[in-house]
Amino acid sequence: MATYITLASFTDQGIRGVHDTTKRAEAVKEAAKKFGVTMKDIHWTLGAHDMVVTFEAPDDASMTALGLTIGKAGNVRTQTMRAFSSEEMAKILAKVA
């Protein structure tokens, strides 16, 4: 499974309904399962982004489908990055000429 880190920021709609943010997070966790994706962690943060979420997904297409589904709801804007473990990075570096 690949790891993805998503940075999320509330939209105007999302901040108006901020009292439901933990309920929405649970809904995303459940929706993710339909795509074969697992929400590993979610943290609400201070600073440039309102949340940092870690997912595991079988492939980029599954994660992208989940990301589009989240975006379609209109509560957050997201930026998702593929993340690599130390073991994965070692395998990548072994291929570097």
N, C-alpha and C positions, 0 to 999 in steps of 0.2 A: 504494500500500500504506500502510496506517495503522501507526503505531508504538505499541507498548504497553510499559510498564515494569511488571514484576512484582517485588514484594517477597515473598520466601519465608522461612519460618521452619520449622525442623525440628519435627516432631511427636516424641513419645516413641519411636515406631517408627523414625522417620528418624534420630534421633540414635543409637539403638542400632546401626544399620547405617551409621554415618557413613563407614566405610572404603569404602563403595560409592558415595559421593556423586558422584564424577566419572563413574563408569559410568552412574549413573542420569541424570546430566545429558546424556550422549550418547544415552541411550534417549529422553529427552524431545525432543532435537534431531531424532531420526529420526521419532518419533511426530508431531511438529509438521508434518512434510511431508505427512502424510496429510490434514491439514486445510488445506493450502495456506499454512501458517504457517512462517516462517523464524526460527530462534533466531539473533539477531545477535551477542549478547554474553552471557556469564555471569560474574559475579564473586562470590566468597565473601567475606563481609564480617564485620566486628566491629560490635557494637552491637545495636540493636533487632531487626534482621533478619539472617538467616544468608546470604542470597543476594540479588543484584539481577540480574535477567535482562531483556534487551531483545529483543522480538519484533517482526516485521513480519507483518501479517495483512491479508487482503483486506477483512475486515469484522469487526464486533463478534461476530457469530454464530460465525464460525470460531475466533476467539480464546477465546470463552466455552466452546466445545466442547473445545478443548485444555485450558483451565483446569480444567474439570470432570474431564477424563481424568486430569490430573496429581493433582488432589485425591483422586480415587477410589483411587489407588495407596496413599495414606495416609502418605507420607513427609514431606510438607510441607503447611503451610497457606499460602495465597497471598493477596495483595492486588494487583489489577491496575489500572493507570491508563492511560488513553489519553493519549498525548503528542503534542505538535504541534511541528513544526519552525518556524524563523523565517519561512519562506515561507508555511507554512500559517497561522500566526498573523497575518501581514500580510493575508491574504485574509479571515480572520475579522474583523479590526479594520476592514477596508474596509466591512463590512456593519453595523458599529455606528453607530447614529444619534447 
